[in-house]
Amino acid sequence: MSSGFPENPYNEHAWIVGDPVIGEGTWIGAFTVVDGSGGLTIGRGCDVSCGVQIYTHSTVRRCVSGRRYDTIDRAPVVIGDHVFLGANAVVMMGVTIGDSAVIAAGAVVTRDVPAHAIVGGVPATVIGHVVLDGDEPRIVHGRPPDA
């Protein structure tokens, strides 16, 4: 039985449009929107949890102008390697997320996220950082000491 979503190699219940570049070992959960229409790169070994929405376009200006502004705005999104995107997080167009970052469940990412940062909230802000010491990653709340 068909889900009605375009076929993709990640999850039959994910909606993937455009031509995103998705790295090896990346997992994409069900009920996600992966919009590659404005340019999207997702790195290696990422987890895109269920319900995540990644947008590379916006029709806001077209809509509020009564279609007098007849352009769909587009800007690429770049997601680094080993990034975790929590359930129902939203990534807006034009954002870059650094390697090994964590996007908390329900966060709305409207600006760039540094590598190893943990962000949460609406709009998303830094709430912690990831420390990689050998095989045991640590999640530390609060800003990194060098920030």
Secondary structure, DSSP 8 states (H G I E B T S, - for coil): ---SS---SS-TT-EEEE--EE-TT-EE-TT-EEEETT-EEE-TT-EE-TT-EE-SEE-HHHHHTTTSS---EE--EEE-TT-EE-TT-EE-TT-EE-TT-EE-TT-EE-S-B-TTEEEETTTTEEEEEEEEETTEEEEEES--TT-
